[in-house]
């Protein structure tokens, strides 16, 4: 098992990936290369950047990947709000996604703080 697989935030991000993939299955086919793709890529980016950050040696480098993961997380939120505006996402789905994002963002903040406190 690699170190990132032990991180609660990585595993919680996987939950977000599953939620995004399952909810975007019902999006219009015309959105396949638009909003559907954007939401999925941003969601996966959160998980991938957390994992990639663990391969870096300095806390500062690790924190940079955590920051990128956070940025992608906010992108997921924004795209989800837009999908809700377009009536592709229900209010319940948006609420579920928002709650996951809120939890993950807190976890990322804690991870980043810990990474920045690491000695090089």
C-alpha positions in Angstrom: 0.0 0.0 0.0 1.3 3.4 -0.9 1.2 6.3 1.6 -1.5 8.3 -0.2 -3.9 5.3 0.1 -3.8 5.7 3.9 -4.9 9.3 3.7 -8.5 9.9 4.8 -8.7 12.9 2.4 -7.7 10.7 -0.5 -10.4 8.2 0.3 -13.0 10.8 0.9 -12.1 12.3 -2.5 -12.8 8.9 -4.1 -16.3 9.2 -2.7 -16.6 12.5 -4.5 -15.4 10.9 -7.7 -18.0 8.2 -7.5 -20.7 10.8 -6.8 -19.7 12.9 -9.7 -19.5 10.0 -12.1 -22.9 8.6 -11.0 -24.7 11.9 -11.2 -23.2 12.9 -14.6 -24.5 9.7 -16.2 -27.9 11.4 -16.5 -26.5 14.6 -18.1 -27.5 15.2 -21.7 -25.4 13.5 -24.4 -24.7 17.0 -25.8 -22.7 17.7 -22.5 -20.5 14.6 -22.9 -17.5 16.7 -24.0 -18.5 19.8 -22.0 -19.8 20.0 -18.5 -19.8 16.2 -18.0 -16.1 15.9 -19.0 -15.1 19.0 -17.0 -16.8 17.8 -13.8 -15.2 14.4 -14.1 -11.7 15.7 -14.9 -11.8 18.2 -12.0 -13.0 15.6 -9.6 -10.3 13.1 -10.6 -7.8 15.9 -10.4 -8.4 16.3 -6.7 -7.6 12.6 -6.0 -4.6 12.5 -8.4 -3.0 15.7 -7.0 -3.3 14.4 -3.4 -1.6 11.2 -4.5 1.1 12.9 -6.6 1.9 15.2 -3.7 2.9 12.3 -1.5 5.7 11.5 -4.0 7.4 14.8 -3.3 10.2 15.1 -0.8 9.7 18.5 0.7 6.7 19.6 2.7 6.6 22.8 0.6 6.3 20.7 -2.7 3.7 18.4 -1.1 1.7 21.5 0.0 1.7 22.8 -3.6 0.0 19.7 -4.9 -2.5 20.0 -2.0 -3.2 23.5 -3.2 -3.8 22.3 -6.7 -6.2 19.6 -5.3 -8.1 22.3 -3.5 -8.4 24.4 -6.6 -9.8 21.5 -8.5 -12.2 20.9 -5.6 -13.5 24.4 -6.0 -13.8 23.9 -9.7 -16.1 20.9 -9.0 -18.3 23.0 -6.8 -18.6 25.8 -9.4 -19.4 23.3 -12.2 -21.9 21.5 -10.0 -23.7 24.8 -9.3 -23.8 25.5 -13.0 -25.1 21.9 -13.6 -27.8 22.6 -11.0 -28.7 25.9 -12.7 -29.1 24.0 -16.0 -31.3 21.4 -14.2 -28.8 18.6 -14.8 -28.3 18.1 -11.1 -31.0 18.0 -8.5 -30.9 20.1 -5.4 -30.3 16.9 -3.4 -27.4 15.9 -5.5 -25.9 19.4 -5.3 -26.4 19.4 -1.5 -24.6 16.0 -1.3 -21.7 17.2 -3.5 -21.5 20.4 -1.5 -21.2 18.5 1.8 -18.5 16.3 0.4 -16.6 19.3 -0.8 -16.9 21.0 2.5 -15.5 18.0 4.3 -12.7 17.5 1.8 -11.7 21.2 1.9 -11.3 21.0 5.7 -9.2 17.9 5.4 -7.1 19.5 2.6 -6.5 22.6 4.8 -5.3 20.4 7.6 -3.1 18.3 5.3 -1.5 21.5 3.8 -0.8 22.9 7.3 0.9 19.7 8.3 2.9 19.6 5.1 4.2 23.1 5.5 5.3 22.4 9.1 7.5 19.5 7.8 11.3 20.1 7.9 12.9 19.8 4.5 
